[in-house]
Amino acid sequence: MDSYFPLSNLVAAAICFLALLSTAFFYRKSRSYQENKTMASSSLTLSPRNWIHHVFPSFHGADVRNKFLSHVVKELRSKGIDLFIDNDIERSKSIGPELIEAIKGSRIAIVLLSKNYASSTWCLNELAEIIKCRERFGQTVMPLFYELDPTDVKKQTGDFGKVFKKTCKGKTKEEIRRWQHALTEVAQIAGYHSTNS
């Protein structure tokens, strides 16, 4: 029961942040629409990016799916914020391409980093794609460090680093380099820490 209160503070902080982002996003979208109308009259057109989802959450299911994530999903959906959840993938569809499309089609990516996040090549590949979308399209990325020190993510040290090194066994140098880059980048983004809440 003690851990519920810090988590609720972290969820509340994340919701406030997302509410501010969504307000700013819809304001920019409205302003962009007005600019597009003006530009159309001079035969120039702007093509604002069409987002499919408000938020794409990246997480290690065993660590957070039935605990922390369920609170985040419930709260965000109650505020009308659309999240992509992998359970929503249509049966018979290939998961990999669907995840990549969902990442590219989301305005905001929440990366919920936990102790075993780096044990999953799926998570690491999602993160690499998220960082690529941040660099190419300006996707907003919000890291949440769940019972984890951001320095361990950045430098791949501590228990997080041990898990990461185990996952890297047998992988190509290019894969490992891409994952290291993504972990270093996400750890340098101002985010929320469950241990600080």
Residue frames relative to the residue before (quaternion, step in Angstrom):
aa qw qx qy qz dx dy dz
M 1.0000 0.0000 0.0000 0.0000 0.00 0.00 0.00
D 0.5900 0.5940 -0.3719 0.4011 3.61 1.07 -0.67
S 0.6912 0.4926 -0.2972 0.4373 3.59 0.94 -0.83
Y 0.5217 0.6525 -0.4230 0.3509 3.62 1.17 -0.29
F 0.6785 0.5196 -0.3106 0.4162 3.59 0.86 -0.89
P 0.6552 0.4715 -0.3403 0.4822 3.64 0.86 -0.75
L 0.6465 0.5154 -0.3289 0.4563 3.59 0.99 -0.78
S 0.6489 0.5046 -0.3377 0.4585 3.58 0.94 -0.77
N 0.6195 0.5232 -0.3455 0.4723 3.60 1.08 -0.63
L 0.6516 0.5055 -0.3103 0.4729 3.57 0.98 -0.83
V 0.6380 0.5088 -0.3244 0.4784 3.59 0.96 -0.82
A 0.6557 0.5112 -0.3144 0.4581 3.59 0.91 -0.90
A 0.6517 0.5047 -0.3164 0.4695 3.58 0.95 -0.86
A 0.6537 0.5092 -0.3134 0.4639 3.59 0.95 -0.86
I 0.6568 0.5077 -0.3146 0.4602 3.60 0.96 -0.82
C 0.6323 0.5221 -0.3328 0.4658 3.58 0.97 -0.82
F 0.6506 0.5201 -0.3083 0.4595 3.54 0.94 -0.93
L 0.6873 0.4775 -0.2835 0.4683 3.58 0.88 -0.96
A 0.6142 0.5401 -0.3513 0.4558 3.58 1.05 -0.69
L 0.6483 0.5036 -0.3099 0.4796 3.58 0.98 -0.84
L 0.6576 0.5096 -0.3098 0.4604 3.56 0.96 -0.88
S 0.6822 0.4851 -0.3085 0.4518 3.56 0.87 -0.90
T 0.6093 0.5353 -0.3495 0.4691 3.59 1.08 -0.66
A 0.6699 0.4861 -0.2932 0.4785 3.56 0.91 -0.95
F 0.6429 0.5328 -0.3224 0.4459 3.57 0.98 -0.84
F 0.6969 0.4602 -0.2849 0.4705 3.59 0.85 -0.95
Y 0.5981 0.5404 -0.3587 0.4707 3.60 1.14 -0.60
R 0.6672 0.4912 -0.2990 0.4735 3.58 0.93 -0.94
K 0.6314 0.5341 -0.3339 0.4523 3.57 1.02 -0.81
S 0.6516 0.5076 -0.3033 0.4753 3.57 0.99 -0.87
R 0.6607 0.4961 -0.2979 0.4781 3.57 0.95 -0.93
S 0.6347 0.5323 -0.3184 0.4609 3.57 1.02 -0.84
Y 0.6231 0.5377 -0.3350 0.4587 3.58 1.05 -0.79
Q 0.6559 0.5028 -0.3066 0.4722 3.58 0.96 -0.87
E 0.6495 0.5066 -0.3122 0.4733 3.58 0.99 -0.86
N 0.6378 0.5322 -0.3278 0.4500 3.58 1.01 -0.79
K 0.6260 0.5257 -0.3389 0.4657 3.58 1.01 -0.79
T 0.6643 0.4977 -0.2999 0.4702 3.57 0.94 -0.89
M 0.6829 0.4885 -0.2865 0.4614 3.57 0.90 -0.92
A 0.6075 0.5730 -0.3582 0.4176 3.59 1.04 -0.73
S 0.6279 0.5446 -0.3418 0.4386 3.56 1.04 -0.69
S 0.7228 0.3690 -0.2503 0.5280 3.60 1.15 -0.44
S 0.5470 -0.6748 0.3300 0.3694 3.57 1.33 0.58
L 0.5415 0.5462 -0.4445 0.4591 3.60 1.17 0.49
T 0.1012 -0.8062 0.5792 0.0656 3.55 -0.95 0.75
L 0.2282 -0.7244 0.6331 0.1496 3.52 -1.18 0.67
S 0.1817 -0.7843 0.5790 0.1290 3.58 -0.96 0.69
P 0.1959 -0.7924 0.5660 0.1156 3.59 -0.05 1.25
R 0.5708 -0.6123 0.4313 0.3366 3.54 -1.10 0.77
N 0.3008 -0.7426 0.5735 0.1708 3.56 -0.97 0.91
W 0.1935 -0.7962 0.5674 0.0818 3.56 -0.58 1.17
I 0.3620 -0.7282 0.5453 0.2034 3.56 -1.01 0.87
H 0.7893 0.1349 -0.0388 0.5978 3.59 1.04 -0.87
H 0.5118 -0.5965 0.5071 0.3537 3.56 -1.23 0.40
V 0.8350 0.0705 0.0486 0.5435 3.57 0.80 -1.09
F 0.1217 -0.7315 0.6646 0.0916 3.52 -1.18 0.78
P 0.1448 -0.7927 0.5837 0.0993 3.63 -0.59 1.04
S 0.1504 -0.7560 0.6320 0.0803 3.55 -0.96 0.94
F 0.1639 0.8000 -0.5468 0.1848 3.58 -0.66 1.09
H 0.4181 -0.6365 0.5742 0.3006 3.55 -1.33 0.31
G 0.4481 -0.7663 0.3972 0.2328 3.55 -0.28 1.31
A 0.6738 0.5137 -0.3131 0.4289 3.58 0.83 -0.92
D 0.6715 0.5069 -0.2956 0.4526 3.59 1.10 -0.65
V 0.8711 0.1428 0.0060 0.4699 3.57 0.79 -0.98
R 0.4641 0.7293 -0.4453 0.2332 3.63 1.12 -0.43
N 0.7991 0.3030 -0.1598 0.4940 3.61 0.74 -0.99
K 0.6584 0.4603 -0.3187 0.5031 3.59 1.24 0.04
F 0.8495 0.1983 -0.0770 0.4828 3.50 -0.30 -1.34
L 0.6776 0.5179 -0.3091 0.4209 3.59 0.79 -1.01
S 0.6284 0.5461 -0.3521 0.4277 3.59 0.95 -0.78
H 0.6318 0.5135 -0.3298 0.4779 3.62 1.09 -0.67
V 0.6482 0.5195 -0.3137 0.4599 3.58 0.95 -0.91
V 0.6682 0.5051 -0.3022 0.4550 3.59 0.85 -0.99
K 0.6613 0.5181 -0.3054 0.4483 3.57 0.87 -0.96
E 0.6955 0.4792 -0.2772 0.4581 3.58 0.85 -0.98
L 0.6825 0.4825 -0.3034 0.4575 3.59 0.85 -0.89
R 0.6606 0.4948 -0.3188 0.4660 3.59 0.93 -0.81
S 0.6239 0.5348 -0.3441 0.4543 3.60 1.08 -0.64
K 0.6805 0.4501 -0.2749 0.5087 3.59 1.25 -0.44
G 0.5594 -0.6345 0.3734 0.3809 3.58 1.29 0.15
I 0.4756 0.6517 -0.4498 0.3832 3.58 1.23 0.39
D 0.3164 -0.7750 0.5268 0.1475 3.56 -0.71 1.15
L 0.0901 -0.7876 0.6093 0.0190 3.57 -0.74 1.12
F 0.3559 -0.6626 0.6046 0.2622 3.52 -1.19 0.61
I 0.0076 -0.7656 0.6432 -0.0090 3.57 -0.88 0.96
D 0.5446 -0.6720 0.3949 0.3095 3.57 -0.82 1.01
N 0.5478 0.6024 -0.4043 0.4166 3.61 1.18 -0.36
D 0.6502 0.5455 -0.3019 0.4343 3.57 1.24 -0.52
I 0.4532 0.6746 -0.4694 0.3453 3.61 1.24 -0.04
E 0.4980 -0.6685 0.4712 0.2882 3.53 -0.87 1.03
R 0.5130 -0.6461 0.4728 0.3096 3.56 -0.94 0.95
S 0.7695 0.2997 -0.3013 0.4767 3.57 -1.10 0.90
K 0.5780 0.5542 -0.3912 0.4535 3.63 1.24 -0.05
S 0.4987 -0.6261 0.5036 0.3251 3.57 -1.17 0.60
I 0.4843 -0.7156 0.4296 0.2624 3.56 -0.79 1.06
G 0.6465 0.5728 -0.3287 0.3819 3.60 0.82 -1.01
P 0.7210 0.4258 -0.2660 0.4777 3.63 0.65 -1.02
E 0.6189 0.5434 -0.3456 0.4497 3.61 1.07 -0.70
L 0.6488 0.5130 -0.3144 0.4659 3.58 1.00 -0.83
I 0.6548 0.5105 -0.3175 0.4581 3.58 0.91 -0.88
E 0.6560 0.4995 -0.3113 0.4725 3.59 0.95 -0.82
A 0.6471 0.5142 -0.3160 0.4657 3.58 1.02 -0.80
I 0.6329 0.5133 -0.3322 0.4749 3.60 1.01 -0.76
K 0.6856 0.4828 -0.2840 0.4649 3.59 0.82 -0.99
G 0.7352 0.4397 -0.2234 0.4651 3.57 1.09 -0.72
S 0.6065 0.5529 -0.3567 0.4464 3.59 1.24 0.25
R 0.4734 -0.6883 0.4797 0.2683 3.56 -0.95 0.91
I 0.7926 0.1415 -0.0387 0.5918 3.57 1.02 -0.86
A 0.1444 -0.7549 0.6310 0.1054 3.57 -1.09 0.73
I 0.1647 -0.7385 0.6460 0.1007 3.54 -0.91 0.99
V 0.1186 -0.7748 0.6185 0.0558 3.56 -0.76 1.06
L 0.1386 -0.8057 0.5753 0.0277 3.53 -0.35 1.32
L 0.1087 -0.8374 0.5356 0.0109 3.54 0.05 1.36
S 0.0026 0.7899 -0.6106 0.0573 3.55 -0.80 1.09
K 0.7562 -0.4222 0.2529 0.4311 3.57 -1.28 0.24
N 0.7863 0.3143 -0.1616 0.5068 3.59 0.97 -0.78
Y 0.2794 0.7828 -0.5106 0.2201 3.60 1.24 0.29
A 0.7290 0.4493 -0.2366 0.4591 3.58 0.89 -0.99
S 0.5259 0.6170 -0.4309 0.3963 3.62 1.22 0.09
S 0.6999 0.4524 -0.2414 0.4972 3.55 1.29 -0.31
T 0.3704 -0.7182 0.5415 0.2318 3.57 -0.72 1.04
W 0.5577 0.5848 -0.3887 0.4426 3.60 1.18 -0.52
C 0.6759 0.4941 -0.2920 0.4623 3.57 0.86 -1.00
L 0.6769 0.4990 -0.2964 0.4528 3.57 0.88 -0.93
N 0.6534 0.4945 -0.3107 0.4817 3.59 1.04 -0.75
E 0.6058 0.5342 -0.3475 0.4764 3.60 1.07 -0.72
L 0.6698 0.5099 -0.3006 0.4483 3.56 0.87 -0.99
A 0.6338 0.5224 -0.3308 0.4648 3.60 0.96 -0.82
E 0.6593 0.4951 -0.3024 0.4783 3.60 1.00 -0.80
I 0.6290 0.5366 -0.3255 0.4588 3.58 1.02 -0.81
I 0.6661 0.4890 -0.3014 0.4759 3.58 0.90 -0.91
K 0.6187 0.5320 -0.3364 0.4701 3.58 1.05 -0.74
C 0.6680 0.4862 -0.2990 0.4775 3.61 0.95 -0.84
R 0.6063 0.5414 -0.3511 0.4648 3.58 1.08 -0.64
E 0.7013 0.4693 -0.2629 0.4677 3.56 0.91 -0.95
R 0.7463 0.4224 -0.2276 0.4613 3.61 0.93 -0.85
F 0.8282 0.2441 -0.0825 0.4978 3.57 0.84 -1.01
G 0.4819 -0.6754 0.4377 0.3464 3.59 1.24 -0.10
Q 0.2295 0.7819 -0.5434 0.2016 3.58 1.13 0.56
T 0.4062 -0.6944 0.5369 0.2539 3.58 -0.97 0.83
V 0.0920 -0.7911 0.6044 0.0189 3.56 -0.84 1.03
M 0.0613 -0.8004 0.5962 -0.0094 3.55 -0.80 1.07
P 0.1664 -0.8050 0.5613 0.0961 3.60 -0.39 1.17
L 0.1154 -0.7427 0.6559 0.0699 3.53 -1.14 0.78
F 0.1946 -0.7938 0.5701 0.0839 3.58 -0.57 1.17
Y 0.1390 -0.8259 0.5462 0.0179 3.53 -0.22 1.37
E 0.8202 -0.1938 0.0679 0.5340 3.56 -0.35 1.33
L 0.5881 0.5475 -0.3323 0.4940 3.53 1.05 0.91
D 0.3866 -0.7046 0.5483 0.2313 3.56 -1.07 0.78
P 0.4789 -0.6911 0.4576 0.2892 3.64 -0.72 1.01
T 0.5951 0.5750 -0.3662 0.4256 3.60 1.10 -0.61
D 0.6328 0.5237 -0.3306 0.4647 3.60 1.06 -0.72
V 0.6297 0.5059 -0.3300 0.4885 3.57 1.11 -0.62
K 0.6708 0.5223 -0.2950 0.4360 3.57 0.84 -1.00
K 0.7999 0.2913 -0.1296 0.5084 3.58 0.86 -0.98
Q 0.3361 -0.7543 0.4811 0.2942 3.57 1.36 -0.08
T 0.3933 0.6955 -0.4859 0.3543 3.56 0.76 1.19
G 0.7253 0.4230 -0.3151 0.4425 3.56 -1.34 -0.02
D 0.7898 -0.2615 0.2205 0.5091 3.56 -1.21 -0.52
F 0.6052 0.5538 -0.3472 0.4545 3.58 1.07 -0.76
G 0.6691 0.5084 -0.2895 0.4583 3.58 0.94 -0.90
K 0.6265 0.5332 -0.3347 0.4595 3.58 1.03 -0.77
V 0.6471 0.5063 -0.3088 0.4791 3.56 0.98 -0.89
F 0.6521 0.5245 -0.3113 0.4502 3.59 0.94 -0.91
K 0.6590 0.5127 -0.3097 0.4549 3.61 0.89 -0.93
K 0.6313 0.5289 -0.3260 0.4641 3.58 1.03 -0.77
T 0.6568 0.5079 -0.3010 0.4691 3.58 1.00 -0.85
C 0.6674 0.5370 -0.2942 0.4239 3.59 1.06 -0.76
K 0.4991 0.6627 -0.4340 0.3514 3.60 1.19 -0.35
G 0.8292 0.1860 -0.1698 0.4990 3.54 -0.84 1.07
K 0.5794 0.5766 -0.3816 0.4316 3.61 1.25 0.01
T 0.5763 -0.5960 0.4280 0.3597 3.58 -1.20 0.45
K 0.6330 -0.5282 0.4063 0.3939 3.57 -1.25 0.45
E 0.6348 0.5378 -0.3306 0.4455 3.59 1.03 -0.76
E 0.6398 0.5134 -0.3249 0.4707 3.61 0.94 -0.84
I 0.6738 0.5008 -0.2917 0.4585 3.56 0.86 -1.01
R 0.6488 0.5175 -0.3150 0.4605 3.59 0.94 -0.87
R 0.6528 0.5186 -0.3061 0.4597 3.59 0.98 -0.89
W 0.6658 0.4924 -0.2948 0.4768 3.59 0.98 -0.86
Q 0.6431 0.5197 -0.3256 0.4585 3.59 0.95 -0.85
H 0.6327 0.5269 -0.3232 0.4664 3.57 0.98 -0.86
A 0.6759 0.5003 -0.2942 0.4543 3.59 0.86 -0.97
L 0.6666 0.4966 -0.3024 0.4665 3.61 0.93 -0.87
T 0.6465 0.5115 -0.3172 0.4688 3.58 0.97 -0.83
E 0.6706 0.5068 -0.2997 0.4513 3.59 0.91 -0.92
V 0.6921 0.4817 -0.2983 0.4473 3.60 0.80 -0.97
A 0.6501 0.5274 -0.3162 0.4464 3.59 1.07 -0.71
Q 0.6798 0.4804 -0.2856 0.4749 3.59 1.23 -0.38
I 0.5471 0.5714 -0.4025 0.4607 3.58 1.31 0.10
A 0.4830 -0.6526 0.4908 0.3161 3.58 -0.88 0.89
G 0.0736 0.8078 -0.5762 0.1001 3.54 -0.74 1.10
Y 0.5731 -0.5663 0.4641 0.3681 3.53 -1.28 -0.47
H 0.1938 -0.7783 0.5910 0.0860 3.55 -1.09 0.78
S 0.4297 -0.7119 0.4858 0.2695 3.61 -0.70 1.00
T 0.6501 0.5278 -0.3306 0.4353 3.60 1.06 -0.60
N 0.6812 0.4813 -0.2791 0.4759 3.60 1.25 -0.40
S 0.5996 0.6049 -0.3603 0.3805 3.57 1.20 -0.34
